[in-house]
Amino acid sequence: MINNPPLRGALDGCTIAFDLDGTLVDSAPDLIGTLNIILAEHGHPALPLESARDMIGRGAKALLSRGFTAAGAAIDQAHMPGLFERFLDIYLGRIAEESRPFEGVEAALDSMAAQGAIFVVCTNKRTDLAVALLDALGLTHRFAAIVGPDLAPAAKPDPRHLLTAIALADGDPKRALMVGDSISDADAGRAAGVPVVLVPFGYTEIPVAELPHDAIINHFSDLPQVALTLLAST
């Protein structure tokens, strides 16, 4: 009797790390919606979603600061802790009211998982908020690790954030990929020596074509083949 070796997927042993907001999930409606509630509470007009999307990506405190500045009322930093807690209270109550995975995310994850890939989330969103969002969208079970800056030595673009996420999934940086939408994702991947794939539909003030990258995908249906190409030689 001949014992054939088990079939191996083309992405066996590969770890694919994803940014969350603006990459996996279009969370702008709930983040900007929360900001607008707070602005209204302080007598300021709401910001249009499309013009405020690029304010996302540096954390809630930065979003608050930029939002109030755009409304013509800079925040007294002595008030920031209270505003931050108010933001979290409102946001947790509506974390997935309008937020949804980008089109094609789940099909791409299915395709790459079938080839043996393991997935992690590497996000500058606090870990408990990231888990709450992914729980609400039914996506948490797909990831071997979900790592916010509170679980890493430093936040992206520090490469230790990405390397920590990969390590928590028992992955190897030499067989890993970073998928993101902003300069913090691009710089973290480059500094970690990990190939970078960027999406152009996220939250960035700098066009992704001007950021360091190995590939840009316009739809998640393109990611499985790009991952195979970039990781084939690793």
Phi, psi and omega per residue, in radians:
M1 nan 2.308 -3.137
I2 -1.676 2.174 3.085
N3 -1.640 1.869 3.126
N4 -1.326 2.488 3.091
P5 -1.144 2.624 3.123
P6 -1.098 2.541 3.123
L7 -1.196 2.427 3.118
R8 -1.983 2.446 3.081
G9 -1.383 2.732 -3.100
A10 -1.156 -0.338 -3.137
L11 -1.935 0.307 3.071
D12 -0.979 2.322 3.112
G13 1.414 0.042 -3.137
C14 -1.706 2.449 3.095
T15 -1.991 2.204 3.112
I16 -1.948 2.046 -3.109
A17 -1.727 2.373 -3.128
F18 -2.113 2.377 2.808
D19 -1.174 2.841 -3.080
L20 -1.794 -1.268 -3.081
D21 -1.202 2.116 3.118
G22 1.543 -0.101 3.104
T23 -2.077 -1.159 3.077
L24 -1.400 -0.708 -2.985
V25 -2.222 2.358 2.993
D26 -1.496 1.570 -3.067
S27 -1.714 0.019 -3.084
A28 -0.977 -0.737 -3.097
P29 -1.011 -0.680 -3.127
D30 -1.404 -0.608 3.097
L31 -1.187 -0.839 3.137
I32 -1.248 -0.570 3.060
G33 -1.071 -0.725 3.087
T34 -1.131 -0.793 3.092
L35 -0.991 -0.759 -3.094
N36 -1.179 -0.566 3.055
I37 -1.087 -0.774 -3.132
I38 -1.183 -0.712 3.080
L39 -1.030 -0.753 3.140
A40 -1.110 -0.665 3.123
E41 -1.086 -0.407 -3.134
H42 -1.853 0.260 3.024
G43 1.415 0.371 -3.118
H44 -1.939 2.623 3.139
P45 -1.232 2.708 3.098
A46 -1.201 2.647 3.057
L47 -1.657 2.404 3.077
P48 -1.080 2.430 -3.095
L49 -0.970 -0.851 -3.018
E50 -1.134 -0.628 -3.128
S51 -1.392 -0.294 -3.104
A52 -1.741 -0.139 -3.067
R53 -0.988 -0.704 -3.059
D54 -1.301 -0.060 3.043
M55 -1.356 -0.248 -3.090
I56 -1.431 2.639 2.989
G57 2.167 -0.221 -3.136
R58 -2.021 0.260 3.110
G59 1.770 2.875 -3.051
A60 -1.149 -0.662 -3.123
K61 -1.137 -0.718 3.099
A62 -1.159 -0.671 3.106
L63 -1.092 -0.774 3.097
L64 -1.062 -0.822 -3.116
S65 -1.063 -0.803 -3.114
R66 -1.221 -0.627 3.132
G67 -1.145 -0.790 3.120
F68 -1.158 -0.663 3.098
T69 -1.090 -0.745 3.119
A70 -1.118 -0.512 3.116
A71 -1.462 0.006 3.094
G72 1.475 0.401 -3.098
A73 -2.513 1.550 3.137
A74 -1.068 2.523 -3.102
I75 -1.409 2.301 2.899
D76 -1.224 2.093 -3.022
Q77 -1.058 -0.337 3.065
A78 -1.154 -0.400 -3.133
H79 -1.606 -0.141 -3.047
M80 -1.054 -0.767 -3.130
P81 -0.993 -0.735 3.124
G82 -1.180 -0.717 3.098
L83 -1.124 -0.680 3.133
F84 -1.107 -0.800 3.127
E85 -1.122 -0.678 3.096
R86 -1.122 -0.717 3.101
F87 -1.023 -0.826 -3.100
L88 -1.109 -0.717 3.136
D89 -1.054 -0.811 -3.129
I90 -1.195 -0.789 -3.055
Y91 -1.103 -0.751 3.137
L92 -1.088 -0.504 3.114
G93 -1.311 -0.247 -3.100
R94 -2.415 0.512 -2.918
I95 -1.048 -0.514 3.116
A96 -2.295 0.584 3.097
E97 -1.119 -0.760 3.122
E98 -2.172 -0.193 -3.111
S99 -1.227 2.445 3.139
R100 -2.527 2.650 3.001
P101 -1.057 2.549 3.057
F102 -1.128 2.667 -3.102
E103 -0.988 2.295 3.068
G104 1.569 -0.087 -3.097
V105 -1.031 -0.921 -3.032
E106 -1.178 -0.657 3.096
A107 -1.121 -0.683 3.113
A108 -1.150 -0.729 3.106
L109 -1.101 -0.725 3.105
D110 -1.038 -0.799 -3.100
S111 -1.100 -0.790 -3.095
M112 -1.298 -0.582 3.071
A113 -1.111 -0.651 3.115
A114 -1.121 -0.410 3.090
Q115 -1.615 0.062 3.037
G116 1.764 0.037 -3.109
A117 -1.235 2.614 3.022
I118 -1.996 2.513 -3.031
F119 -2.051 2.524 3.017
V120 -2.358 2.745 3.011
V121 -1.899 2.244 3.113
C122 -2.162 1.730 -2.951
T123 -2.279 2.564 3.025
N124 -1.444 0.050 2.969
K125 -1.339 2.449 3.123
R126 -0.972 2.485 -2.982
T127 -1.005 -0.756 -3.112
D128 -1.114 -0.605 3.092
L129 -1.244 -0.676 3.095
A130 -1.084 -0.782 3.136
V131 -1.131 -0.727 3.131
A132 -1.062 -0.728 3.121
L133 -1.149 -0.830 -3.123
L134 -1.165 -0.623 3.055
D135 -1.046 -0.826 -3.085
A136 -1.106 -0.492 -3.133
L137 -1.670 0.017 3.125
G138 1.221 0.532 -3.057
L139 -1.950 -0.190 -2.998
T140 -0.969 -0.718 -3.043
H141 -1.114 -0.250 -3.098
R142 -1.394 -0.200 -2.991
F143 -2.015 2.324 3.127
A144 -1.296 -0.408 3.100
A145 -2.694 2.508 3.051
I146 -2.208 1.988 -2.939
V147 -2.199 1.910 2.965
G148 -1.555 3.107 -3.088
P149 -1.134 -0.390 3.134
D150 -1.245 -0.285 3.113
L151 -1.787 0.069 -3.108
A152 -2.148 2.836 3.111
P153 -1.088 -0.488 3.131
A154 -2.836 2.810 -3.127
A155 -1.432 2.736 2.957
K156 -0.920 2.446 0.313
P157 -1.520 0.131 3.074
D158 -1.059 2.183 -3.077
P159 -1.121 -0.335 -3.131
R160 -1.140 -0.441 3.075
H161 -1.112 -0.898 3.122
L162 -1.117 -0.761 -3.129
L163 -1.127 -0.614 3.080
T164 -1.128 -0.770 3.137
A165 -1.068 -0.749 3.123
I166 -1.125 -0.762 -3.116
A167 -1.114 -0.656 -3.129
L168 -1.164 -0.329 3.060
A169 -1.722 0.199 -3.090
D170 1.026 0.584 3.132
G171 -1.619 3.037 -3.139
D172 -2.085 2.116 3.135
P173 -0.969 -0.434 3.134
K174 -1.291 -0.231 3.093
R175 -2.227 0.899 -3.076
A176 -2.342 2.879 -3.098
L177 -2.495 2.475 3.060
M178 -1.945 2.200 3.105
V179 -2.002 2.126 -3.085
G180 -2.680 -2.964 -3.054
D181 -2.351 0.046 -2.984
S182 -2.501 3.061 -3.126
I183 -1.130 -0.566 3.131
S184 -1.142 -0.628 3.091
D185 -1.223 -0.803 -3.125
A186 -1.080 -0.792 -3.100
D187 -1.224 -0.629 3.098
A188 -1.122 -0.768 3.122
G189 -1.107 -0.792 3.141
R190 -1.073 -0.799 -3.099
A191 -1.163 -0.480 3.124
A192 -1.520 -0.098 -3.105
G193 1.297 0.487 -3.072
V194 -1.947 2.341 3.093
P195 -1.001 2.579 -3.052
V196 -2.091 2.235 3.009
V197 -2.013 2.248 -3.109
L198 -2.009 2.608 3.044
V199 -1.928 2.467 -3.067
P200 -1.596 0.026 -3.050
F201 -1.802 0.210 -3.097
G202 -1.624 -2.519 -3.008
Y203 -2.075 1.726 -3.130
T204 -2.625 2.454 3.061
E205 -1.446 -0.358 -3.136
I206 -1.849 2.176 3.119
P207 -0.935 2.400 -3.043
V208 -1.077 -0.462 3.113
A209 -1.102 -0.370 -3.141
E210 -1.625 -0.036 3.137
L211 -1.692 2.728 3.067
P212 -1.061 2.296 -3.140
H213 -2.823 2.816 3.013
D214 -1.834 -0.403 3.101
A215 -2.797 2.682 2.991
I216 -2.147 2.296 3.094
I217 -1.991 2.410 3.131
N218 -1.607 -0.247 3.141
H219 -2.651 2.592 -3.116
F220 -1.141 -0.329 3.080
S221 -1.098 -0.350 3.126
D222 -1.450 -0.290 -2.992
L223 -1.160 -0.753 -3.110
P224 -0.963 -0.774 -3.127
Q225 -1.229 -0.671 3.103
V226 -1.108 -0.721 3.104
A227 -1.083 -0.762 3.105
L228 -1.048 -0.745 -3.124
T229 -1.124 -0.808 -3.063
L230 -1.294 -0.485 -3.087
L231 -1.777 -0.024 -3.062
A232 -1.072 -0.612 -3.042
S233 -1.666 0.054 -3.087
T234 -1.538 nan nan
